[in-house]
Amino acid sequence: MLTMGTENAYEIEALMDEELSTHHHEDETVAGAIQNTADAMPALGIVAAVLGVIHTMGSITEPPEVLGKLIGGALVGTFLGILMSYGFVAPLATAIKGAQEANSKYTTCMKAGILAHMQGYAPAISVEFARKTLMSTVRPTFAELEEATDAIPPA
């Protein structure tokens, strides 16, 4: 839109905010669905245990060796539900959320730089606006940024 002649930075900012909000909402549905699955898995394990106990109760006249195996089998359902939830699915949901948050910071960085440019700031200041939105763990220092931009050949 900037290349098509839009010059009102406030309108562009409002439009960017709405588009980013929509994008983030769509991202959250994936991680949310996986987290809901993780939250449900211990309950499914309990259901498996209850079904195993019901099966065991149907064999109550069997000797203790047989009953022990049946009870052990019933408890495996609970164990698997908890293991899958807390050991695999929930960490996957957390990793997806982390990747989506990093992507969100990336788009926020671009937004800040574009808006600063539209408001007439010098390129170095516009880049500084963008740089300041990044997390300190990935934010280049001002000196590193200057070194990287100085290494770009002129167009």
CNS distance restraints for C-alpha pairs under 8 A (distance, minus, plus):
assign (resid   1 and name CA) (resid   5 and name CA) 6.70 0.50 0.50
assign (resid   1 and name CA) (resid   6 and name CA) 5.81 0.50 0.50
assign (resid   2 and name CA) (resid   6 and name CA) 5.08 0.50 0.50
assign (resid   2 and name CA) (resid   7 and name CA) 6.85 0.50 0.50
assign (resid   6 and name CA) (resid  12 and name CA) 7.84 0.50 0.50
assign (resid   7 and name CA) (resid 118 and name CA) 6.90 0.50 0.50
assign (resid   8 and name CA) (resid  12 and name CA) 6.44 0.50 0.50
assign (resid   8 and name CA) (resid 118 and name CA) 7.82 0.50 0.50
assign (resid   9 and name CA) (resid  13 and name CA) 5.97 0.50 0.50
assign (resid   9 and name CA) (resid 115 and name CA) 6.09 0.50 0.50
assign (resid   9 and name CA) (resid 118 and name CA) 5.89 0.50 0.50
assign (resid   9 and name CA) (resid 119 and name CA) 6.44 0.50 0.50
assign (resid  10 and name CA) (resid  14 and name CA) 6.19 0.50 0.50
assign (resid  11 and name CA) (resid  15 and name CA) 6.18 0.50 0.50
assign (resid  12 and name CA) (resid  16 and name CA) 5.99 0.50 0.50
assign (resid  12 and name CA) (resid 115 and name CA) 7.85 0.50 0.50
assign (resid  13 and name CA) (resid  17 and name CA) 6.02 0.50 0.50
assign (resid  13 and name CA) (resid 111 and name CA) 7.81 0.50 0.50
assign (resid  13 and name CA) (resid 115 and name CA) 6.97 0.50 0.50
assign (resid  14 and name CA) (resid  18 and name CA) 6.26 0.50 0.50
assign (resid  15 and name CA) (resid  19 and name CA) 6.19 0.50 0.50
assign (resid  16 and name CA) (resid  20 and name CA) 5.94 0.50 0.50
assign (resid  16 and name CA) (resid 111 and name CA) 7.31 0.50 0.50
assign (resid  17 and name CA) (resid  21 and name CA) 5.98 0.50 0.50
assign (resid  18 and name CA) (resid  22 and name CA) 6.24 0.50 0.50
assign (resid  19 and name CA) (resid  23 and name CA) 6.18 0.50 0.50
assign (resid  20 and name CA) (resid  24 and name CA) 6.03 0.50 0.50
assign (resid  20 and name CA) (resid 107 and name CA) 7.84 0.50 0.50
assign (resid  21 and name CA) (resid  25 and name CA) 6.08 0.50 0.50
assign (resid  22 and name CA) (resid  26 and name CA) 6.25 0.50 0.50
assign (resid  23 and name CA) (resid  27 and name CA) 6.29 0.50 0.50
assign (resid  24 and name CA) (resid  28 and name CA) 6.13 0.50 0.50
assign (resid  24 and name CA) (resid 100 and name CA) 7.86 0.50 0.50
assign (resid  24 and name CA) (resid 104 and name CA) 7.25 0.50 0.50
assign (resid  25 and name CA) (resid  29 and name CA) 6.62 0.50 0.50
assign (resid  26 and name CA) (resid  30 and name CA) 7.41 0.50 0.50
assign (resid  27 and name CA) (resid  31 and name CA) 7.07 0.50 0.50
assign (resid  27 and name CA) (resid 100 and name CA) 6.78 0.50 0.50
assign (resid  28 and name CA) (resid  32 and name CA) 5.79 0.50 0.50
assign (resid  28 and name CA) (resid  97 and name CA) 7.44 0.50 0.50
assign (resid  29 and name CA) (resid  33 and name CA) 6.00 0.50 0.50
assign (resid  30 and name CA) (resid  34 and name CA) 6.45 0.50 0.50
assign (resid  31 and name CA) (resid  35 and name CA) 6.07 0.50 0.50
assign (resid  31 and name CA) (resid  93 and name CA) 5.18 0.50 0.50
assign (resid  31 and name CA) (resid  94 and name CA) 7.55 0.50 0.50
assign (resid  31 and name CA) (resid  96 and name CA) 6.01 0.50 0.50
assign (resid  31 and name CA) (resid  97 and name CA) 5.99 0.50 0.50
assign (resid  32 and name CA) (resid  36 and name CA) 6.05 0.50 0.50
assign (resid  32 and name CA) (resid  93 and name CA) 7.41 0.50 0.50
assign (resid  33 and name CA) (resid  37 and name CA) 6.30 0.50 0.50
assign (resid  34 and name CA) (resid  38 and name CA) 6.31 0.50 0.50
assign (resid  34 and name CA) (resid  89 and name CA) 6.85 0.50 0.50
assign (resid  34 and name CA) (resid  90 and name CA) 7.37 0.50 0.50
assign (resid  34 and name CA) (resid  92 and name CA) 7.72 0.50 0.50
assign (resid  34 and name CA) (resid  93 and name CA) 5.56 0.50 0.50
assign (resid  35 and name CA) (resid  39 and name CA) 6.14 0.50 0.50
assign (resid  35 and name CA) (resid  89 and name CA) 7.18 0.50 0.50
assign (resid  35 and name CA) (resid  90 and name CA) 5.78 0.50 0.50
assign (resid  35 and name CA) (resid  93 and name CA) 5.42 0.50 0.50
assign (resid  35 and name CA) (resid  94 and name CA) 7.97 0.50 0.50
assign (resid  36 and name CA) (resid  40 and name CA) 6.22 0.50 0.50
assign (resid  37 and name CA) (resid  41 and name CA) 6.30 0.50 0.50
assign (resid  37 and name CA) (resid  85 and name CA) 7.82 0.50 0.50
assign (resid  37 and name CA) (resid  89 and name CA) 7.39 0.50 0.50
assign (resid  38 and name CA) (resid  42 and name CA) 7.84 0.50 0.50
assign (resid  38 and name CA) (resid  84 and name CA) 7.52 0.50 0.50
assign (resid  38 and name CA) (resid  85 and name CA) 4.50 0.50 0.50
assign (resid  38 and name CA) (resid  86 and name CA) 7.16 0.50 0.50
assign (resid  38 and name CA) (resid  89 and name CA) 5.22 0.50 0.50
assign (resid  38 and name CA) (resid  90 and name CA) 5.20 0.50 0.50
assign (resid  39 and name CA) (resid  43 and name CA) 7.97 0.50 0.50
assign (resid  39 and name CA) (resid  85 and name CA) 6.67 0.50 0.50
assign (resid  39 and name CA) (resid  90 and name CA) 7.71 0.50 0.50
assign (resid  40 and name CA) (resid  44 and name CA) 6.41 0.50 0.50
assign (resid  40 and name CA) (resid  85 and name CA) 7.82 0.50 0.50
assign (resid  41 and name CA) (resid  45 and name CA) 6.21 0.50 0.50
assign (resid  41 and name CA) (resid  81 and name CA) 4.84 0.50 0.50
assign (resid  41 and name CA) (resid  82 and name CA) 6.61 0.50 0.50
assign (resid  41 and name CA) (resid  84 and name CA) 7.01 0.50 0.50
assign (resid  41 and name CA) (resid  85 and name CA) 5.48 0.50 0.50
assign (resid  42 and name CA) (resid  46 and name CA) 6.31 0.50 0.50
assign (resid  42 and name CA) (resid  78 and name CA) 6.60 0.50 0.50
assign (resid  42 and name CA) (resid  81 and name CA) 4.42 0.50 0.50
assign (resid  42 and name CA) (resid  82 and name CA) 4.85 0.50 0.50
assign (resid  42 and name CA) (resid  85 and name CA) 6.56 0.50 0.50
assign (resid  43 and name CA) (resid  47 and name CA) 6.29 0.50 0.50
assign (resid  43 and name CA) (resid  81 and name CA) 7.19 0.50 0.50
assign (resid  44 and name CA) (resid  48 and name CA) 6.24 0.50 0.50
assign (resid  44 and name CA) (resid  77 and name CA) 7.90 0.50 0.50
assign (resid  44 and name CA) (resid  78 and name CA) 7.69 0.50 0.50
assign (resid  44 and name CA) (resid  81 and name CA) 6.21 0.50 0.50
assign (resid  45 and name CA) (resid  49 and name CA) 6.22 0.50 0.50
assign (resid  45 and name CA) (resid  77 and name CA) 4.62 0.50 0.50
assign (resid  45 and name CA) (resid  78 and name CA) 3.93 0.50 0.50
assign (resid  45 and name CA) (resid  79 and name CA) 6.85 0.50 0.50
assign (resid  45 and name CA) (resid  80 and name CA) 6.39 0.50 0.50
assign (resid  45 and name CA) (resid  81 and name CA) 4.18 0.50 0.50
assign (resid  45 and name CA) (resid  82 and name CA) 6.96 0.50 0.50
assign (resid  46 and name CA) (resid  50 and name CA) 6.16 0.50 0.50
assign (resid  46 and name CA) (resid  77 and name CA) 6.74 0.50 0.50
assign (resid  46 and name CA) (resid  78 and name CA) 5.12 0.50 0.50
assign (resid  46 and name CA) (resid  81 and name CA) 7.55 0.50 0.50
assign (resid  47 and name CA) (resid  51 and name CA) 6.19 0.50 0.50
assign (resid  47 and name CA) (resid  77 and name CA) 7.81 0.50 0.50
assign (resid  47 and name CA) (resid  78 and name CA) 7.94 0.50 0.50
assign (resid  48 and name CA) (resid  52 and name CA) 6.13 0.50 0.50
assign (resid  48 and name CA) (resid  74 and name CA) 6.63 0.50 0.50
assign (resid  48 and name CA) (resid  77 and name CA) 4.96 0.50 0.50
assign (resid  48 and name CA) (resid  78 and name CA) 6.77 0.50 0.50
assign (resid  49 and name CA) (resid  53 and name CA) 6.15 0.50 0.50
assign (resid  49 and name CA) (resid  73 and name CA) 7.95 0.50 0.50
assign (resid  49 and name CA) (resid  74 and name CA) 4.36 0.50 0.50
assign (resid  49 and name CA) (resid  75 and name CA) 5.39 0.50 0.50
assign (resid  49 and name CA) (resid  76 and name CA) 7.26 0.50 0.50
assign (resid  49 and name CA) (resid  77 and name CA) 5.29 0.50 0.50
assign (resid  49 and name CA) (resid  78 and name CA) 5.81 0.50 0.50
assign (resid  50 and name CA) (resid  54 and name CA) 6.16 0.50 0.50
assign (resid  50 and name CA) (resid  74 and name CA) 7.06 0.50 0.50
assign (resid  51 and name CA) (resid  55 and name CA) 6.20 0.50 0.50
assign (resid  51 and name CA) (resid  74 and name CA) 7.19 0.50 0.50
assign (resid  52 and name CA) (resid  56 and name CA) 6.10 0.50 0.50
assign (resid  52 and name CA) (resid  70 and name CA) 6.97 0.50 0.50
assign (resid  52 and name CA) (resid  71 and name CA) 6.90 0.50 0.50
assign (resid  52 and name CA) (resid  73 and name CA) 6.69 0.50 0.50
assign (resid  52 and name CA) (resid  74 and name CA) 4.10 0.50 0.50
assign (resid  52 and name CA) (resid  75 and name CA) 7.66 0.50 0.50
assign (resid  53 and name CA) (resid  57 and name CA) 6.06 0.50 0.50
assign (resid  53 and name CA) (resid  70 and name CA) 7.67 0.50 0.50
assign (resid  53 and name CA) (resid  71 and name CA) 6.45 0.50 0.50
assign (resid  53 and name CA) (resid  74 and name CA) 5.93 0.50 0.50
assign (resid  54 and name CA) (resid  58 and name CA) 6.43 0.50 0.50
assign (resid  55 and name CA) (resid  59 and name CA) 6.78 0.50 0.50
assign (resid  55 and name CA) (resid  70 and name CA) 7.68 0.50 0.50
assign (resid  56 and name CA) (resid  60 and name CA) 6.30 0.50 0.50
assign (resid  56 and name CA) (resid  67 and name CA) 6.49 0.50 0.50
assign (resid  56 and name CA) (resid  70 and name CA) 5.62 0.50 0.50
assign (resid  56 and name CA) (resid  71 and name CA) 6.50 0.50 0.50
assign (resid  59 and name CA) (resid  67 and name CA) 7.28 0.50 0.50
assign (resid  60 and name CA) (resid  67 and name CA) 7.08 0.50 0.50
assign (resid  62 and name CA) (resid  66 and name CA) 6.12 0.50 0.50
assign (resid  62 and name CA) (resid  67 and name CA) 6.41 0.50 0.50
assign (resid  63 and name CA) (resid  67 and name CA) 6.40 0.50 0.50
assign (resid  64 and name CA) (resid  68 and name CA) 5.83 0.50 0.50
assign (resid  65 and name CA) (resid  69 and name CA) 6.53 0.50 0.50
assign (resid  66 and name CA) (resid  70 and name CA) 6.36 0.50 0.50
assign (resid  67 and name CA) (resid  71 and name CA) 6.06 0.50 0.50
assign (resid  68 and name CA) (resid  72 and name CA) 6.02 0.50 0.50
assign (resid  69 and name CA) (resid  73 and name CA) 6.07 0.50 0.50
assign (resid  70 and name CA) (resid  74 and name CA) 6.27 0.50 0.50
assign (resid  71 and name CA) (resid  75 and name CA) 6.38 0.50 0.50
assign (resid  72 and name CA) (resid  76 and name CA) 6.38 0.50 0.50
assign (resid  73 and name CA) (resid  77 and name CA) 7.22 0.50 0.50
assign (resid  74 and name CA) (resid  78 and name CA) 7.55 0.50 0.50
assign (resid  75 and name CA) (resid  79 and name CA) 6.39 0.50 0.50
assign (resid  76 and name CA) (resid  80 and name CA) 6.02 0.50 0.50
assign (resid  77 and name CA) (resid  81 and name CA) 6.15 0.50 0.50
assign (resid  78 and name CA) (resid  82 and name CA) 6.28 0.50 0.50
assign (resid  79 and name CA) (resid  83 and name CA) 5.98 0.50 0.50
assign (resid  80 and name CA) (resid  84 and name CA) 5.85 0.50 0.50
assign (resid  81 and name CA) (resid  85 and name CA) 6.06 0.50 0.50
assign (resid  82 and name CA) (resid  86 and name CA) 5.97 0.50 0.50
assign (resid  82 and name CA) (resid  87 and name CA) 7.62 0.50 0.50
assign (resid  83 and name CA) (resid  87 and name CA) 5.05 0.50 0.50
assign (resid  83 and name CA) (resid  88 and name CA) 7.24 0.50 0.50
assign (resid  84 and name CA) (resid  88 and name CA) 5.18 0.50 0.50
assign (resid  84 and name CA) (resid  89 and name CA) 6.10 0.50 0.50
assign (resid  85 and name CA) (resid  89 and name CA) 5.15 0.50 0.50
assign (resid  85 and name CA) (resid  90 and name CA) 5.71 0.50 0.50
assign (resid  86 and name CA) (resid  90 and name CA) 5.49 0.50 0.50
assign (resid  86 and name CA) (resid  91 and name CA) 6.98 0.50 0.50
assign (resid  87 and name CA) (resid  91 and name CA) 6.78 0.50 0.50
assign (resid  88 and name CA) (resid  92 and name CA) 6.21 0.50 0.50
assign (resid  89 and name CA) (resid  93 and name CA) 6.32 0.50 0.50
assign (resid  90 and name CA) (resid  94 and name CA) 6.26 0.50 0.50
assign (resid  91 and name CA) (resid  95 and name CA) 6.11 0.50 0.50
assign (resid  92 and name CA) (resid  96 and name CA) 6.22 0.50 0.50
assign (resid  93 and name CA) (resid  97 and name CA) 6.21 0.50 0.50
assign (resid  94 and name CA) (resid  98 and name CA) 6.18 0.50 0.50
assign (resid  95 and name CA) (resid  99 and name CA) 6.26 0.50 0.50
assign (resid  96 and name CA) (resid 100 and name CA) 6.17 0.50 0.50
assign (resid  97 and name CA) (resid 101 and name CA) 6.11 0.50 0.50
assign (resid  98 and name CA) (resid 102 and name CA) 6.25 0.50 0.50
assign (resid  99 and name CA) (resid 103 and name CA) 6.28 0.50 0.50
assign (resid 100 and name CA) (resid 104 and name CA) 6.12 0.50 0.50
assign (resid 101 and name CA) (resid 105 and name CA) 6.29 0.50 0.50
assign (resid 102 and name CA) (resid 106 and name CA) 6.32 0.50 0.50
assign (resid 103 and name CA) (resid 107 and name CA) 6.36 0.50 0.50
assign (resid 104 and name CA) (resid 108 and name CA) 6.15 0.50 0.50
assign (resid 105 and name CA) (resid 109 and name CA) 6.07 0.50 0.50
assign (resid 105 and name CA) (resid 133 and name CA) 7.18 0.50 0.50
assign (resid 105 and name CA) (resid 134 and name CA) 6.30 0.50 0.50
assign (resid 105 and name CA) (resid 135 and name CA) 7.84 0.50 0.50
assign (resid 106 and name CA) (resid 110 and name CA) 6.50 0.50 0.50
assign (resid 106 and name CA) (resid 134 and name CA) 7.43 0.50 0.50
assign (resid 107 and name CA) (resid 111 and name CA) 6.18 0.50 0.50
assign (resid 108 and name CA) (resid 112 and name CA) 6.20 0.50 0.50
assign (resid 108 and name CA) (resid 130 and name CA) 7.89 0.50 0.50
assign (resid 108 and name CA) (resid 133 and name CA) 6.97 0.50 0.50
assign (resid 109 and name CA) (resid 113 and name CA) 6.39 0.50 0.50
assign (resid 109 and name CA) (resid 130 and name CA) 4.64 0.50 0.50
assign (resid 109 and name CA) (resid 131 and name CA) 6.70 0.50 0.50
assign (resid 109 and name CA) (resid 132 and name CA) 7.95 0.50 0.50
assign (resid 109 and name CA) (resid 133 and name CA) 5.54 0.50 0.50
assign (resid 109 and name CA) (resid 134 and name CA) 6.55 0.50 0.50
assign (resid 110 and name CA) (resid 114 and name CA) 6.17 0.50 0.50
assign (resid 110 and name CA) (resid 130 and name CA) 6.32 0.50 0.50
assign (resid 111 and name CA) (resid 115 and name CA) 6.08 0.50 0.50
assign (resid 111 and name CA) (resid 130 and name CA) 7.49 0.50 0.50
assign (resid 112 and name CA) (resid 116 and name CA) 6.07 0.50 0.50
assign (resid 112 and name CA) (resid 126 and name CA) 7.63 0.50 0.50
assign (resid 112 and name CA) (resid 129 and name CA) 5.97 0.50 0.50
assign (resid 112 and name CA) (resid 130 and name CA) 4.91 0.50 0.50
assign (resid 112 and name CA) (resid 133 and name CA) 7.57 0.50 0.50
assign (resid 113 and name CA) (resid 117 and name CA) 6.19 0.50 0.50
assign (resid 113 and name CA) (resid 126 and name CA) 5.01 0.50 0.50
assign (resid 113 and name CA) (resid 127 and name CA) 5.60 0.50 0.50
assign (resid 113 and name CA) (resid 128 and name CA) 7.77 0.50 0.50
assign (resid 113 and name CA) (resid 129 and name CA) 5.89 0.50 0.50
assign (resid 113 and name CA) (resid 130 and name CA) 4.56 0.50 0.50
assign (resid 114 and name CA) (resid 118 and name CA) 6.17 0.50 0.50
assign (resid 114 and name CA) (resid 126 and name CA) 7.38 0.50 0.50
assign (resid 115 and name CA) (resid 119 and name CA) 6.22 0.50 0.50
assign (resid 115 and name CA) (resid 126 and name CA) 7.99 0.50 0.50
assign (resid 116 and name CA) (resid 120 and name CA) 6.65 0.50 0.50
assign (resid 116 and name CA) (resid 121 and name CA) 5.79 0.50 0.50
assign (resid 116 and name CA) (resid 125 and name CA) 7.74 0.50 0.50
assign (resid 116 and name CA) (resid 126 and name CA) 4.93 0.50 0.50
assign (resid 116 and name CA) (resid 129 and name CA) 6.82 0.50 0.50
assign (resid 117 and name CA) (resid 121 and name CA) 5.41 0.50 0.50
assign (resid 117 and name CA) (resid 122 and name CA) 7.10 0.50 0.50
assign (resid 117 and name CA) (resid 123 and name CA) 6.76 0.50 0.50
assign (resid 117 and name CA) (resid 126 and name CA) 5.52 0.50 0.50
assign (resid 121 and name CA) (resid 125 and name CA) 6.02 0.50 0.50
assign (resid 121 and name CA) (resid 126 and name CA) 5.87 0.50 0.50
assign (resid 122 and name CA) (resid 126 and name CA) 6.17 0.50 0.50
assign (resid 123 and name CA) (resid 127 and name CA) 6.13 0.50 0.50
assign (resid 124 and name CA) (resid 128 and name CA) 6.22 0.50 0.50
assign (resid 125 and name CA) (resid 129 and name CA) 6.23 0.50 0.50
assign (resid 126 and name CA) (resid 130 and name CA) 6.46 0.50 0.50
assign (resid 127 and name CA) (resid 131 and name CA) 6.05 0.50 0.50
assign (resid 128 and name CA) (resid 132 and name CA) 6.15 0.50 0.50
assign (resid 128 and name CA) (resid 142 and name CA) 7.83 0.50 0.50
assign (resid 129 and name CA) (resid 133 and name CA) 7.07 0.50 0.50
assign (resid 130 and name CA) (resid 134 and name CA) 7.45 0.50 0.50
assign (resid 131 and name CA) (resid 139 and name CA) 6.42 0.50 0.50
assign (resid 131 and name CA) (resid 140 and name CA) 7.41 0.50 0.50
assign (resid 132 and name CA) (resid 139 and name CA) 7.53 0.50 0.50
assign (resid 134 and name CA) (resid 138 and name CA) 6.65 0.50 0.50
assign (resid 134 and name CA) (resid 139 and name CA) 5.35 0.50 0.50
assign (resid 135 and name CA) (resid 139 and name CA) 5.83 0.50 0.50
assign (resid 140 and name CA) (resid 144 and name CA) 5.82 0.50 0.50
assign (resid 140 and name CA) (resid 145 and name CA) 6.13 0.50 0.50
assign (resid 141 and name CA) (resid 145 and name CA) 6.21 0.50 0.50
assign (resid 142 and name CA) (resid 146 and name CA) 6.17 0.50 0.50
assign (resid 143 and name CA) (resid 147 and name CA) 6.15 0.50 0.50
assign (resid 144 and name CA) (resid 148 and name CA) 6.17 0.50 0.50
assign (resid 145 and name CA) (resid 149 and name CA) 6.15 0.50 0.50
assign (resid 146 and name CA) (resid 150 and name CA) 6.00 0.50 0.50
assign (resid 147 and name CA) (resid 151 and name CA) 6.35 0.50 0.50
assign (resid 148 and name CA) (resid 152 and name CA) 6.93 0.50 0.50
